[in-house]
């Protein structure tokens, strides 16, 4: 992972006004992203903002990954080969997080 490039991206996102946001899409909360304290700070702010959030989250992992999955109000949808076709029919947004959820299997609403 290009840690410097990743953090530059996160810094740019931190400059986005919350008033400009209707939905946060976090594609993805995984082991590599959790290493970045800046990402963890930004993702926590996004999840605490009161705006809806959609995220793909690693199926396994403690720390930040576990804390996201155990937050109050979080709905976790496991996407599998058996249910992903029906899920895709209901997910017409075409966003990266939904597509990643179809591929990797953990989805947080």
C-alpha positions as CSV (number, residue, x, y, z in Angstrom):
1,X,0.0,0.0,0.0
2,X,1.2,3.5,-0.8
3,X,0.8,4.9,2.7
4,X,1.6,8.4,1.7
5,X,-0.7,8.5,-1.2
6,X,-3.5,6.9,0.8
7,X,-3.1,9.5,3.6
8,X,-3.1,12.3,1.0
9,X,-6.5,11.0,-0.2
10,X,-7.8,10.9,3.3
11,X,-6.6,14.5,4.0
12,X,-8.5,15.6,0.9
13,X,-11.7,13.9,2.1
14,X,-11.3,15.6,5.5
15,X,-11.7,18.9,3.8
16,X,-15.1,18.0,2.4
17,X,-17.8,19.8,4.3
18,X,-20.3,17.5,6.2
19,X,-23.0,19.7,4.6
20,X,-22.0,18.3,1.2
21,X,-22.5,14.7,2.3
22,X,-25.7,12.7,2.1
23,X,-24.1,9.2,2.3
24,X,-20.7,8.1,3.4
25,X,-19.3,5.1,1.3
26,X,-16.3,3.5,2.9
27,X,-14.8,1.0,0.5
28,X,-13.2,-0.7,2.6
29,X,-12.4,-1.0,6.3
30,X,-9.7,-3.6,6.4
31,X,-6.4,-4.4,8.0
32,X,-4.3,-2.0,5.8
33,X,-6.7,0.9,6.2
34,X,-6.8,0.4,9.9
35,X,-3.0,1.0,10.1
36,X,-3.6,4.6,9.1
37,X,-4.5,6.7,12.2
38,X,-5.7,9.4,9.8
39,X,-8.1,7.0,8.1
40,X,-9.4,5.7,11.4
41,X,-10.0,9.3,12.5
42,X,-11.8,10.2,9.3
43,X,-13.9,7.0,9.3
44,X,-14.8,7.5,12.9
45,X,-15.9,11.1,12.1
46,X,-18.0,9.8,9.2
47,X,-19.6,7.1,11.2
48,X,-20.3,9.6,14.1
49,X,-21.7,12.3,11.7
50,X,-25.3,11.1,11.8
51,X,-25.4,10.7,8.0
52,X,-26.0,7.2,6.6
53,X,-23.0,5.1,5.9
54,X,-22.3,2.1,3.7
55,X,-19.1,0.2,4.2
56,X,-17.4,-3.0,3.3
57,X,-15.6,-4.3,6.4
58,X,-13.2,-7.2,6.7
59,X,-14.9,-10.4,7.8
60,X,-12.1,-11.0,10.4
61,X,-10.2,-8.6,12.6
62,X,-10.3,-6.9,15.9
63,X,-9.3,-3.3,16.8
64,X,-10.9,-0.7,14.5
65,X,-12.6,-3.4,12.4
66,X,-14.2,-5.0,15.4
67,X,-15.2,-1.6,16.8
68,X,-17.0,-0.7,13.6
69,X,-18.9,-3.9,13.5
70,X,-20.0,-3.6,17.1
71,X,-21.2,0.0,16.9
72,X,-24.8,0.7,18.0
73,X,-27.1,0.9,15.0
74,X,-24.9,-1.1,12.7
75,X,-26.6,-3.7,10.5
76,X,-24.2,-6.3,9.1
77,X,-25.2,-8.2,6.0
78,X,-23.1,-11.2,5.1
79,X,-23.1,-11.5,1.3
80,X,-22.6,-15.0,0.0
81,X,-22.7,-16.8,-3.3
82,X,-26.3,-17.9,-2.3
83,X,-27.7,-14.5,-1.6
84,X,-25.7,-12.1,-3.7
85,X,-28.0,-12.3,-6.8
86,X,-31.0,-11.1,-4.7
87,X,-28.9,-8.5,-3.1
88,X,-27.7,-7.1,-6.4
89,X,-31.4,-6.7,-7.5
90,X,-32.0,-4.5,-4.4
91,X,-28.8,-2.6,-4.8
92,X,-29.2,-0.5,-7.9
93,X,-26.9,2.3,-6.7
94,X,-23.9,0.8,-8.5
95,X,-21.5,2.0,-5.8
96,X,-18.1,0.5,-5.1
97,X,-18.9,-0.6,-1.5
98,X,-21.9,-2.7,-2.7
99,X,-19.9,-4.3,-5.5
100,X,-17.0,-5.0,-3.1
101,X,-19.5,-6.5,-0.6
102,X,-20.7,-8.8,-3.3
103,X,-17.1,-9.9,-4.0
104,X,-15.7,-10.1,-0.4
105,X,-18.7,-11.0,1.7
106,X,-19.1,-8.4,4.5
107,X,-21.4,-5.4,4.3
108,X,-22.3,-2.9,6.9
109,X,-25.3,-0.6,6.6
